[in-house]
Amino acid sequence: MQTAKVADLLLAVPKHGPVKVDKLLSRCRIAPAKTVGGLSQRQRDELAALLAGRTPARDEPITGP
C-alpha cells in the first residue's frame, strides 16, 4: 500500500474524479506522482482533514483532537 500513488487511491473514492483529485492534491501541496509512503505528516493531516470535510487554511497548522 505504501507504493500506491495517492492520486490513484483518491480516484477510487466515489464522486472523486480527476478534476477533484487534482484540486485536493494541489490544496495539500502533494505532487501527483507522490506515493502514500512518501507523504509527510503535514500532507497526511491536510489530506485527511479535507476528506473529512474540514477545510483548514492553507498556512494554518492542523490540530488533532
C-alpha positions in Angstrom: 0.0 0.0 0.0 2.9 2.4 0.6 3.9 2.3 -3.0 0.4 3.2 -4.3 0.1 6.7 -5.7 -2.1 9.0 -3.6 -3.9 10.2 -6.8 -4.8 6.6 -7.8 -6.2 5.9 -4.4 -8.3 9.1 -4.4 -9.6 8.3 -7.9 -11.0 5.1 -6.4 -13.2 7.0 -4.0 -16.7 7.5 -5.2 -17.5 11.0 -6.5 -13.8 11.9 -6.8 -12.9 12.3 -10.5 -9.6 13.6 -12.0 -10.5 17.3 -11.5 -11.5 17.0 -7.9 -8.4 14.8 -7.1 -6.1 17.4 -8.8 -7.7 20.2 -6.7 -7.2 18.1 -3.5 -3.6 17.3 -4.3 -2.9 21.0 -5.2 -4.5 22.3 -2.0 -2.5 19.9 0.1 0.7 20.6 -1.9 1.1 17.0 -2.9 2.8 16.1 -6.2 0.6 13.9 -8.5 3.2 11.1 -8.5 3.6 11.1 -4.7 3.2 7.7 -3.1 1.3 7.0 0.2 4.6 6.1 1.9 6.2 9.3 0.7 3.7 11.7 2.3 4.9 13.9 5.1 2.9 14.2 8.3 1.6 17.6 7.3 0.4 16.3 3.9 -1.3 13.3 5.6 -3.0 15.6 8.1 -4.2 18.2 5.5 -5.5 15.5 3.2 -7.3 13.7 6.0 -8.9 17.0 7.1 -10.1 17.8 3.6 -11.5 14.3 3.0 -13.3 14.5 6.4 -15.0 17.8 5.3 -12.9 20.2 7.3 -11.2 22.9 5.4 -8.2 24.3 7.2 -6.5 27.4 5.9 -3.5 26.6 3.7 -0.9 28.1 6.0 -2.6 27.2 9.3 -1.4 24.1 11.1 -4.0 21.4 11.6 -4.5 20.4 15.2 -5.8 17.0 16.1 -8.5 16.1 18.7 
